[in-house]
Amino acid sequence: MKYFMMVLAFLGSLGIVQGQEVDIHSAIRDREAAQAESDYLRTVQSPLTPKVVTEYQVMAVEYDVAQSDLFDGRDALFLVIFRTQKGSIEASYDWTGDVVETIERFRNLVLPRKILLSGMKSYSGWRVIGTNYYVYYVKDRRKRILYTIQIADGNKRKKILLDSEGTVIN
């Protein structure tokens, strides 16, 4: 009887060890996925990124394409569009679920103070009538972040284009 109990205890401990190995492999996959995801976020986010945009960028990173009924696991890019009243993110994923490309467009956001002050520096007395935020990202190749500020002074209107650092482009 003692021998039987010892065999059961031994076999039970093997099951626990095997379960831990699965958890370790899962943790490694999760860490690798988080690394790939953070590459996208590290590339497109900065302290000047509007808060509502960062929330949607994180949502795009956390999206699990494998859970979609339309995802078939092929090597073709899989497009998902995240929409809000303020704008959208069109994110393309590869077969592993990594963000490969995004086009992000947002309107009438509260832009960071640095961006607004930089854009309005030469236009004292003008008022802001609209703002836009645009990002084009391609993994390991390209990133373009633009802010536009539409301003008015009476009947005069002007659009100011700024880069990700707040430098006026036009």
Z-matrix of the N, CA and C atoms (Angstrom, degrees):
N
C 1 1.440
C 2 1.531 1 110.63
N 3 1.359 2 115.87 1 -42.15
C 4 1.466 3 119.16 2 178.72
C 5 1.524 4 110.36 3 -61.37
N 6 1.326 5 115.19 4 -41.37
C 7 1.462 6 120.42 5 -179.97
C 8 1.541 7 110.08 6 -61.48
N 9 1.316 8 117.49 7 -42.34
C 10 1.455 9 122.96 8 179.23
C 11 1.535 10 110.98 9 -62.03
N 12 1.322 11 117.87 10 -43.94
C 13 1.472 12 122.89 11 179.17
C 14 1.536 13 110.62 12 -64.90
N 15 1.329 14 116.17 13 -38.81
C 16 1.464 15 119.61 14 179.61
C 17 1.527 16 110.40 15 -66.34
N 18 1.333 17 117.36 16 -39.76
C 19 1.466 18 121.43 17 178.65
C 20 1.519 19 109.53 18 -64.72
N 21 1.335 20 118.23 19 -43.46
C 22 1.464 21 121.93 20 177.72
C 23 1.531 22 111.39 21 -61.73
N 24 1.321 23 116.44 22 -43.26
C 25 1.466 24 120.33 23 178.91
C 26 1.525 25 110.26 24 -63.15
N 27 1.333 26 117.05 25 -41.71
C 28 1.457 27 121.34 26 179.56
C 29 1.529 28 110.87 27 -64.09
N 30 1.316 29 116.84 28 -46.85
C 31 1.460 30 120.88 29 179.31
C 32 1.528 31 111.12 30 -64.24
N 33 1.311 32 116.61 31 -38.33
C 34 1.469 33 120.44 32 177.13
C 35 1.517 34 111.53 33 -63.36
N 36 1.317 35 116.98 34 -39.92
C 37 1.467 36 119.56 35 179.08
C 38 1.518 37 111.32 36 -67.89
N 39 1.328 38 118.33 37 -31.06
C 40 1.460 39 120.85 38 175.82
C 41 1.520 40 110.88 39 -63.49
N 42 1.307 41 117.24 40 -39.24
C 43 1.458 42 121.24 41 177.55
C 44 1.515 43 111.71 42 -62.98
N 45 1.310 44 116.91 43 -39.07
C 46 1.468 45 121.09 44 178.90
C 47 1.520 46 109.85 45 -66.91
N 48 1.333 47 117.31 46 -43.56
C 49 1.461 48 120.63 47 179.29
C 50 1.517 49 110.28 48 -62.63
N 51 1.328 50 116.92 49 -44.40
C 52 1.454 51 119.73 50 -179.90
C 53 1.528 52 110.06 51 -61.78
N 54 1.320 53 118.19 52 -40.50
C 55 1.458 54 121.98 53 177.50
C 56 1.522 55 111.37 54 -61.79
N 57 1.310 56 117.23 55 -38.32
C 58 1.451 57 120.03 56 178.51
C 59 1.520 58 110.72 57 -67.32
N 60 1.335 59 117.41 58 -37.29
C 61 1.462 60 120.16 59 177.61
C 62 1.524 61 110.50 60 -61.77
N 63 1.297 62 117.86 61 -41.85
C 64 1.460 63 121.32 62 177.50
C 65 1.525 64 109.53 63 -61.30
N 66 1.325 65 116.70 64 -43.55
C 67 1.460 66 120.03 65 178.72
C 68 1.526 67 111.21 66 -62.99
N 69 1.313 68 117.08 67 -38.63
C 70 1.465 69 120.37 68 179.34
C 71 1.524 70 109.72 69 -64.70
N 72 1.332 71 117.15 70 -45.76
C 73 1.466 72 120.11 71 178.62
C 74 1.521 73 110.80 72 -62.70
N 75 1.308 74 116.31 73 -40.12
C 76 1.464 75 120.59 74 178.12
C 77 1.529 76 110.00 75 -63.04
N 78 1.325 77 116.43 76 -42.27
C 79 1.463 78 120.34 77 179.09
C 80 1.528 79 111.24 78 -64.02
N 81 1.326 80 116.95 79 -38.41
C 82 1.465 81 120.53 80 178.06
C 83 1.522 82 110.02 81 -64.23
N 84 1.348 83 116.95 82 -45.36
C 85 1.469 84 120.18 83 177.51
C 86 1.521 85 110.98 84 -61.11
N 87 1.324 86 116.61 85 -43.57
C 88 1.467 87 120.26 86 179.26
C 89 1.526 88 110.96 87 -61.93
N 90 1.349 89 116.85 88 -41.19
C 91 1.460 90 120.03 89 179.71
C 92 1.527 91 110.58 90 -65.67
N 93 1.346 92 116.92 91 -41.61
C 94 1.465 93 119.98 92 178.22
C 95 1.524 94 110.66 93 -64.28
N 96 1.316 95 116.59 94 -40.95
C 97 1.471 96 120.10 95 178.13
C 98 1.524 97 110.34 96 -64.91
N 99 1.318 98 116.65 97 -42.48
C 100 1.465 99 119.98 98 178.99
C 101 1.523 100 110.36 99 -62.73
N 102 1.329 101 117.80 100 -36.84
C 103 1.462 102 121.12 101 177.94
C 104 1.523 103 110.69 102 -63.13
N 105 1.338 104 115.86 103 -46.46
C 106 1.467 105 119.74 104 179.21
C 107 1.520 106 110.23 105 -63.78
N 108 1.322 107 116.38 106 -41.80
C 109 1.459 108 120.79 107 -179.98
C 110 1.518 109 110.80 108 -64.87
N 111 1.306 110 116.16 109 -41.32
C 112 1.453 111 118.59 110 -178.02
C 113 1.529 112 111.20 111 -68.13
N 114 1.327 113 118.42 112 -24.39
C 115 1.464 114 120.42 113 175.11
C 116 1.529 115 109.72 114 -60.76
N 117 1.320 116 117.04 115 -45.81
C 118 1.466 117 121.13 116 176.91
C 119 1.522 118 110.55 117 -61.08
N 120 1.338 119 116.15 118 -50.66
C 121 1.465 120 119.11 119 -178.16
C 122 1.524 121 111.33 120 -64.34
N 123 1.316 122 116.70 121 -40.48
C 124 1.466 123 120.14 122 179.67
C 125 1.525 124 110.59 123 -63.96
N 126 1.323 125 116.93 124 -31.42
C 127 1.455 126 120.98 125 -178.87
C 128 1.526 127 112.19 126 -76.45
N 129 1.326 128 118.09 127 -41.99
C 130 1.467 129 120.31 128 -172.37
C 131 1.520 130 114.58 129 -97.65
N 132 1.323 131 118.10 130 -18.24
C 133 1.461 132 119.10 131 -177.59
C 134 1.520 133 111.65 132 -99.94
N 135 1.329 134 113.69 133 145.56
C 136 1.463 135 121.88 134 174.96
C 137 1.523 136 106.59 135 -148.22
N 138 1.323 137 117.27 136 174.85
C 139 1.465 138 118.61 137 175.98
C 140 1.529 139 112.69 138 -61.68
N 141 1.333 140 117.64 139 -18.26
C 142 1.463 141 121.32 140 -179.78
C 143 1.528 142 113.21 141 -90.57
N 144 1.330 143 118.11 142 -1.24
C 145 1.456 144 120.63 143 178.70
C 146 1.526 145 109.21 144 -72.98
N 147 1.335 146 117.91 145 126.64
C 148 1.471 147 119.88 146 178.45
C 149 1.529 148 111.19 147 -57.43
N 150 1.332 149 115.75 148 142.37
C 151 1.471 150 122.09 149 -174.36
C 152 1.528 151 112.66 150 -57.26
N 153 1.320 152 118.19 151 -44.66
C 154 1.465 153 120.13 152 -178.99
C 155 1.527 154 110.93 153 -61.94
N 156 1.314 155 117.53 154 -32.27
C 157 1.465 156 121.61 155 178.74
C 158 1.529 157 109.98 156 -70.31
N 159 1.328 158 117.54 157 -43.97
C 160 1.468 159 119.79 158 -179.42
C 161 1.526 160 110.71 159 -60.92
N 162 1.327 161 117.18 160 -36.32
C 163 1.464 162 120.13 161 178.74
C 164 1.527 163 110.89 162 -63.12
N 165 1.324 164 117.66 163 -42.00
C 166 1.454 165 120.83 164 179.45
C 167 1.525 166 111.87 165 -73.40
N 168 1.332 167 117.90 166 -32.32
C 169 1.458 168 120.15 167 175.87
C 170 1.527 169 110.52 168 -64.92
N 171 1.320 170 116.76 169 -40.98
C 172 1.467 171 120.31 170 176.77
C 173 1.524 172 109.96 171 -64.79
N 174 1.336 173 117.33 172 -39.93
C 175 1.460 174 121.21 173 177.57
C 176 1.529 175 110.44 174 -60.70
N 177 1.318 176 116.97 175 -40.77
C 178 1.462 177 120.84 176 178.91
C 179 1.522 178 111.03 177 -64.74
N 180 1.319 179 116.96 178 -38.30
C 181 1.460 180 121.49 179 179.76
C 182 1.526 181 110.71 180 -68.90
N 183 1.316 182 116.92 181 -39.20
C 184 1.461 183 120.75 182 -176.04
C 185 1.529 184 113.20 183 -81.13
N 186 1.325 185 117.88 184 -8.49
C 187 1.456 186 120.78 185 -179.10
C 188 1.527 187 109.93 186 -64.48
N 189 1.315 188 116.89 187 132.98
C 190 1.459 189 122.39 188 -178.81
C 191 1.529 190 108.91 189 -103.26
N 192 1.329 191 116.54 190 100.68
C 193 1.464 192 120.28 191 -176.98
C 194 1.528 193 111.84 192 -62.68
N 195 1.312 194 117.62 193 -27.83
C 196 1.464 195 121.11 194 -178.81
C 197 1.533 196 111.24 195 -64.00
N 198 1.312 197 117.79 196 -21.94
C 199 1.464 198 121.42 197 179.77
C 200 1.525 199 112.60 198 -82.38
N 201 1.323 200 117.64 199 -11.33
C 202 1.458 201 121.35 200 -179.34
C 203 1.532 202 110.70 201 -76.23
N 204 1.323 203 116.04 202 137.56
C 205 1.464 204 120.75 203 177.06
C 206 1.531 205 111.19 204 -67.34
N 207 1.318 206 117.00 205 -24.23
C 208 1.460 207 121.21 206 -176.84
C 209 1.523 208 113.44 207 -85.93
N 210 1.328 209 117.26 208 -18.09
C 211 1.462 210 121.04 209 -178.23
C 212 1.523 211 109.66 210 -76.60
N 213 1.334 212 116.48 211 123.99
C 214 1.464 213 119.78 212 -177.45
C 215 1.530 214 113.18 213 -110.79
N 216 1.315 215 117.87 214 4.84
C 217 1.451 216 121.29 215 174.70
C 218 1.515 217 115.33 216 79.92
N 219 1.331 218 117.53 217 6.02
C 220 1.467 219 119.16 218 178.92
C 221 1.519 220 110.24 219 -71.26
N 222 1.320 221 115.29 220 170.58
C 223 1.458 222 121.80 221 -177.89
C 224 1.532 223 112.19 222 -79.80
N 225 1.323 224 118.92 223 1.78
C 226 1.465 225 121.99 224 178.17
C 227 1.527 226 109.13 225 -79.45
N 228 1.332 227 115.69 226 151.95
C 229 1.459 228 119.48 227 178.17
C 230 1.529 229 110.07 228 -66.12
N 231 1.337 230 114.83 229 146.05
C 232 1.465 231 122.14 230 -178.83
C 233 1.523 232 107.16 231 -115.88
N 234 1.330 233 117.44 232 118.78
C 235 1.463 234 123.21 233 -175.02
C 236 1.521 235 111.10 234 -95.42
N 237 1.341 236 115.33 235 131.82
C 238 1.460 237 122.11 236 174.49
C 239 1.521 238 106.93 237 -129.91
N 240 1.338 239 116.75 238 134.63
C 241 1.462 240 121.39 239 179.50
C 242 1.526 241 108.87 240 -111.73
N 243 1.324 242 115.18 241 123.74
C 244 1.467 243 122.51 242 176.47
C 245 1.519 244 106.93 243 -102.97
N 246 1.327 245 117.42 244 119.04
C 247 1.469 246 121.39 245 -177.33
C 248 1.521 247 111.04 246 -114.35
N 249 1.308 248 114.27 247 146.07
C 250 1.450 249 123.10 248 172.23
C 251 1.519 250 106.76 249 -139.94
N 252 1.310 251 117.31 250 171.20
C 253 1.467 252 119.90 251 177.42
C 254 1.518 253 111.44 252 -63.57
N 255 1.295 254 116.85 253 -26.31
C 256 1.467 255 121.75 254 -177.98
C 257 1.523 256 113.89 255 -88.38
N 258 1.346 257 118.30 256 -17.19
C 259 1.452 258 119.03 257 -178.64
C 260 1.505 259 112.78 258 164.70
N 261 1.332 260 115.24 259 -157.18
C 262 1.458 261 119.52 260 -177.14
C 263 1.520 262 111.62 261 -153.58
N 264 1.328 263 113.62 262 159.81
C 265 1.459 264 122.45 263 170.73
C 266 1.519 265 106.49 264 -125.77
N 267 1.336 266 116.39 265 121.79
C 268 1.457 267 122.16 266 172.94
C 269 1.522 268 106.03 267 -100.07
N 270 1.318 269 115.87 268 108.46
C 271 1.465 270 120.83 269 -176.07
C 272 1.519 271 110.19 270 -111.34
N 273 1.326 272 115.77 271 131.62
C 274 1.462 273 121.68 272 175.09
C 275 1.520 274 108.24 273 -106.46
N 276 1.335 275 115.01 274 133.09
C 277 1.453 276 122.10 275 -177.62
C 278 1.520 277 109.79 276 -114.89
N 279 1.336 278 116.63 277 148.29
C 280 1.457 279 119.55 278 172.78
C 281 1.527 280 108.90 279 -86.32
N 282 1.330 281 117.29 280 -178.15
C 283 1.466 282 120.77 281 -175.13
C 284 1.515 283 112.92 282 -65.80
N 285 1.347 284 118.28 283 -18.19
C 286 1.467 285 120.80 284 178.15
C 287 1.523 286 112.14 285 -88.76
N 288 1.338 287 117.14 286 -7.67
C 289 1.456 288 120.64 287 179.32
C 290 1.516 289 113.68 288 95.71
N 291 1.329 290 118.63 289 6.50
C 292 1.467 291 121.72 290 178.35
C 293 1.526 292 110.48 291 -80.61
N 294 1.333 293 116.05 292 144.17
C 295 1.461 294 121.01 293 175.50
C 296 1.525 295 107.82 294 -71.37
N 297 1.341 296 116.09 295 122.92
C 298 1.457 297 121.64 296 -177.06
C 299 1.526 298 110.57 297 -106.21
N 300 1.324 299 116.81 298 -36.24
C 301 1.459 300 120.67 299 -177.04
C 302 1.530 301 108.88 300 -152.74
N 303 1.336 302 115.83 301 142.97
C 304 1.465 303 119.58 302 173.95
C 305 1.522 304 109.93 303 -138.62
N 306 1.312 305 113.84 304 149.71
C 307 1.457 306 122.40 305 167.34
C 308 1.523 307 104.52 306 -125.89
N 309 1.320 308 115.77 307 119.49
C 310 1.457 309 120.96 308 -175.03
C 311 1.520 310 109.22 309 -120.94
N 312 1.329 311 115.76 310 127.28
C 313 1.469 312 121.61 311 179.14
C 314 1.515 313 109.06 312 -133.20
N 315 1.323 314 115.72 313 125.04
C 316 1.463 315 121.14 314 177.98
C 317 1.523 316 108.98 315 -134.11
N 318 1.348 317 116.41 316 144.19
C 319 1.467 318 121.98 317 -178.17
C 320 1.522 319 110.95 318 -122.25
N 321 1.326 320 113.17 319 151.06
C 322 1.462 321 122.26 320 172.86
C 323 1.524 322 113.37 321 50.31
N 324 1.321 323 114.66 322 48.15
C 325 1.457 324 122.00 323 175.49
C 326 1.518 325 109.74 324 -91.48
N 327 1.305 326 115.35 325 158.72
C 328 1.454 327 119.48 326 168.95
C 329 1.527 328 105.31 327 -80.48
N 330 1.324 329 115.61 328 109.92
C 331 1.463 330 120.30 329 -177.60
C 332 1.520 331 110.15 330 -81.94
N 333 1.311 332 117.06 331 156.94
C 334 1.465 333 120.46 332 177.46
C 335 1.531 334 111.10 333 -58.52
N 336 1.300 335 115.53 334 146.05
C 337 1.470 336 121.96 335 -177.37
C 338 1.529 337 111.85 336 -55.22
N 339 1.328 338 117.03 337 -41.98
C 340 1.465 339 121.13 338 -179.26
C 341 1.529 340 110.89 339 -58.82
N 342 1.323 341 117.38 340 -42.52
C 343 1.462 342 121.74 341 -179.65
C 344 1.530 343 109.82 342 -65.53
N 345 1.332 344 116.54 343 -47.81
C 346 1.469 345 119.98 344 -179.66
C 347 1.528 346 111.97 345 -61.41
N 348 1.319 347 117.04 346 -46.34
C 349 1.469 348 120.25 347 -179.36
C 350 1.526 349 111.35 348 -63.51
N 351 1.313 350 116.84 349 -39.61
C 352 1.459 351 120.52 350 178.85
C 353 1.524 352 110.98 351 -64.81
N 354 1.315 353 116.87 352 -43.54
C 355 1.454 354 120.75 353 -179.06
C 356 1.514 355 113.86 354 -71.31
N 357 1.322 356 116.98 355 -32.45
C 358 1.467 357 121.60 356 -175.70
C 359 1.530 358 113.01 357 -93.73
N 360 1.320 359 117.58 358 0.48
C 361 1.468 360 121.63 359 -174.59
C 362 1.528 361 112.63 360 -53.59
N 363 1.297 362 118.01 361 -40.94
C 364 1.467 363 122.11 362 -177.07
C 365 1.529 364 113.19 363 -94.27
N 366 1.325 365 117.47 364 5.74
C 367 1.462 366 120.64 365 -173.62
C 368 1.524 367 111.43 366 -128.51
N 369 1.314 368 116.40 367 55.16
C 370 1.457 369 121.27 368 178.10
C 371 1.531 370 109.52 369 -62.80
N 372 1.319 371 116.41 370 134.29
C 373 1.457 372 121.33 371 179.71
C 374 1.518 373 113.59 372 91.63
N 375 1.313 374 118.33 373 -14.41
C 376 1.452 375 121.57 374 176.78
C 377 1.523 376 108.51 375 -79.73
N 378 1.332 377 117.17 376 157.50
C 379 1.461 378 119.86 377 178.49
C 380 1.532 379 109.87 378 -118.67
N 381 1.307 380 115.63 379 149.66
C 382 1.462 381 121.77 380 179.24
C 383 1.525 382 108.06 381 -81.45
N 384 1.332 383 116.31 382 126.94
C 385 1.462 384 120.26 383 178.57
C 386 1.532 385 112.20 384 -112.98
N 387 1.322 386 117.08 385 -7.29
C 388 1.463 387 119.99 386 177.92
C 389 1.511 388 111.35 387 -175.19
N 390 1.314 389 114.93 388 155.27
C 391 1.465 390 120.83 389 177.24
C 392 1.523 391 108.95 390 -138.63
N 393 1.313 392 115.88 391 153.03
C 394 1.461 393 122.73 392 175.45
C 395 1.521 394 108.99 393 -137.79
N 396 1.318 395 115.02 394 151.26
C 397 1.454 396 122.28 395 176.10
C 398 1.525 397 106.35 396 -133.76
N 399 1.327 398 117.26 397 128.66
C 400 1.459 399 122.13 398 -174.96
C 401 1.528 400 109.56 399 -133.75
N 402 1.331 401 116.55 400 134.47
C 403 1.465 402 122.05 401 175.81
C 404 1.522 403 108.45 402 -132.77
N 405 1.327 404 114.88 403 134.07
C 406 1.462 405 120.89 404 170.02
C 407 1.520 406 106.02 405 -123.71
N 408 1.331 407 116.64 406 120.29
C 409 1.459 408 121.86 407 -175.94
C 410 1.522 409 109.78 408 -128.51
N 411 1.345 410 116.06 409 132.82
C 412 1.458 411 122.39 410 170.65
C 413 1.524 412 106.13 411 -128.88
N 414 1.313 413 115.57 412 124.43
C 415 1.468 414 122.02 413 -175.82
C 416 1.527 415 111.65 414 -52.59
N 417 1.322 416 116.00 415 130.47
C 418 1.471 417 124.84 416 176.43
C 419 1.527 418 114.21 417 61.20
N 420 1.336 419 118.42 418 11.20
C 421 1.462 420 118.11 419 -177.90
C 422 1.517 421 113.74 420 -132.15
N 423 1.328 422 117.29 421 -50.86
C 424 1.451 423 117.63 422 -167.66
C 425 1.518 424 111.80 423 -149.00
N 426 1.327 425 113.96 424 145.74
C 427 1.457 426 121.05 425 173.52
C 428 1.520 427 107.30 426 -145.39
N 429 1.304 428 115.74 427 131.89
C 430 1.464 429 120.58 428 175.70
C 431 1.516 430 107.74 429 -137.57
N 432 1.323 431 115.91 430 122.66
C 433 1.462 432 122.19 431 179.77
C 434 1.516 433 107.84 432 -123.00
N 435 1.325 434 115.91 433 125.48
C 436 1.464 435 121.19 434 -179.08
C 437 1.531 436 110.97 435 -131.27
N 438 1.313 437 114.85 436 144.24
C 439 1.458 438 122.27 437 170.96
C 440 1.526 439 106.98 438 -116.82
N 441 1.319 440 117.43 439 140.86
C 442 1.464 441 119.78 440 169.86
C 443 1.519 442 107.84 441 -125.59
N 444 1.310 443 113.64 442 142.41
C 445 1.460 444 121.16 443 176.84
C 446 1.520 445 107.23 444 -123.95
N 447 1.329 446 117.28 445 122.88
C 448 1.466 447 121.12 446 175.07
C 449 1.529 448 106.47 447 -96.52
N 450 1.327 449 115.26 448 127.58
C 451 1.462 450 120.07 449 -178.07
C 452 1.531 451 109.79 450 -125.76
N 453 1.315 452 115.20 451 160.06
C 454 1.467 453 120.44 452 -179.67
C 455 1.523 454 109.28 453 -143.47
N 456 1.347 455 113.84 454 149.30
C 457 1.461 456 122.72 455 173.04
C 458 1.523 457 105.48 456 -141.51
N 459 1.325 458 114.99 457 94.67
C 460 1.459 459 118.84 458 -174.36
C 461 1.511 460 109.41 459 68.59
N 462 1.358 461 117.05 460 -123.49
C 463 1.467 462 121.51 461 179.05
C 464 1.524 463 112.70 462 -87.38
N 465 1.321 464 117.58 463 -9.06
C 466 1.471 465 121.35 464 -179.63
C 467 1.526 466 109.60 465 -82.48
N 468 1.320 467 114.82 466 135.72
C 469 1.463 468 121.02 467 177.53
C 470 1.522 469 109.08 468 -130.75
N 471 1.330 470 114.87 469 149.12
C 472 1.462 471 119.91 470 -179.33
C 473 1.523 472 108.84 471 -149.73
N 474 1.328 473 115.14 472 147.84
C 475 1.458 474 121.58 473 175.57
C 476 1.524 475 107.99 474 -114.54
N 477 1.330 476 116.07 475 127.23
C 478 1.463 477 121.94 476 179.95
C 479 1.521 478 108.11 477 -110.01
N 480 1.334 479 115.77 478 127.77
C 481 1.453 480 122.37 479 -179.06
C 482 1.525 481 108.56 480 -106.23
N 483 1.350 482 116.29 481 130.21
C 484 1.462 483 121.58 482 -178.34
C 485 1.523 484 109.99 483 -129.62
N 486 1.328 485 116.21 484 150.70
C 487 1.454 486 120.11 485 176.26
C 488 1.528 487 110.72 486 -85.96
N 489 1.310 488 116.89 487 -173.24
C 490 1.468 489 121.32 488 -175.13
C 491 1.526 490 113.34 489 -67.10
N 492 1.332 491 117.77 490 -18.47
C 493 1.467 492 121.70 491 179.03
C 494 1.525 493 112.50 492 -95.99
N 495 1.327 494 116.98 493 -5.49
C 496 1.461 495 120.61 494 -179.46
C 497 1.516 496 113.81 495 94.36
N 498 1.323 497 118.24 496 11.74
C 499 1.447 498 122.55 497 178.06
C 500 1.531 499 109.16 498 -81.84
N 501 1.336 500 116.34 499 129.15
C 502 1.460 501 120.86 500 179.81
C 503 1.517 502 108.86 501 -67.80
N 504 1.330 503 117.07 502 130.09
C 505 1.466 504 122.31 503 -177.75
C 506 1.531 505 111.22 504 -95.23
N 507 1.329 506 118.31 505 -38.85
C 508 1.473 507 120.15 506 -176.82
C 509 1.497 508 112.09 507 -101.31
